[in-house]
C-alpha cells in the first residue's frame, strides 16, 4: 500500500514536470515568449514584494521582542530590588522585636 502510494506520487511529480516542459516546449512565437516572460516577471516582482513585506514584519517583530525583553529585565531588576528591601525591613523588624523582648525581660528582672 505504501509502495503504491509512493509510486503514484512519483508518477504525479513526473507528470507535473512533463507538463511544465510541455508548456515551455509549446511556446512557438515571440509573442508567446513575451507573454510568458511578462507573466514570470510579474510573479517575480510579486514574490519580491511579499518577501520585502515579510522581512519588514520580521524586523518589526524582532524590535518588539527586544523591547519586551528589555522591559522584562527591568521588571526583574525592580522585583529583585524590592525583595532585597523587603528582606532588609524584615531583619530590622526582627531586631526591633528582639530588642523589645529583651527590654521587657530586663524590666521583669
N, C-alpha and C positions, 0 to 999 in steps of 0.2 A: 504494500500500500504506500509506504513512504517512498520507495523507489519509483513507483508510478507517478506520484505527485512530483518528485524531483525531475523526472523525465518530462512531464508536462510543462513544468516551469522552464526547463531548458529549451523546449520547443517554442514556448511563448516568447522567451528572450530572443531566440534566434529569429523568430518571425518578426519581432519588432525591429531588430537590426536590419533584416531584409527590407522591411517597409521603408525605413529611413534611407537605405541605399537606393531603393527603387524611386523614392521621391527625388533624390538628387540626380539619379540617372534619367528621370523623366523631364528634367529641365533641358529644353531643347533650344530655346531662343534667348536672345539677350534681354528681352523684355521680362521673360520668366525669371531669369537670373537676377535682374534688377529688383523685381518684386520679392524674391527670396532674400536677397541681401537687405532690402529695406525692412522686411519682417525681422530678420535676425538682428539687425542694428537696433530696431525698436525694442526687441526683447532684451538685448544687452543693456541699453540705456535704462530700461525699466528695472532690471536686476541691480544695476549700479546704484540707481536712486534708492531702491529698497535697502541695499547694503549700507548706503550712507545713512539712511534713517535709523537702521538698526544699530549702526556704530554710534550714532549720536545718542540714541536711547541708552546704549550700554555705558557710555561715558557719563551720562546723567545719573544712571543708577549707581555707578562706582562713586561719584561725588556724593550722592545721598548716603550711600553706605559709609563712606568715610566720615561724613558729618555725624551720623548716628553713632559710629564707633567712638568718635571724639566726645560726644555728649555722654555716652555710657561710661567712658573712662573718667570724665569729670564727676559724674554722679557717684561712681565707685570711690573716687578720692574723697568726695564730700562725705559719703557714708562712713568711710574709714576715719575721717577726722571727727565726725560726730560720735562714733563708737569710742574713740580714744578719749574724747571729752567726757562722755558718759562714765567711762571706767574711772577717770580721774575724780569725778564728782562722787562716785560710789566709794572710792577709797577715802576721800575726805570725810564723807558722812560716816563711814565706819569708824574712822579715827575719832571724830567728834562724839559718836555714840560711846566708844570705849572710854573716852575722857570723862563723859558724864557718869558712866557706870563707876569708874574709879573714884570720881569725886564723891558720889553717893556712898560708896563703900568707905571712904575715908571719914565721911561725916558720921557714919554708923559706929566707927571705932571710937 
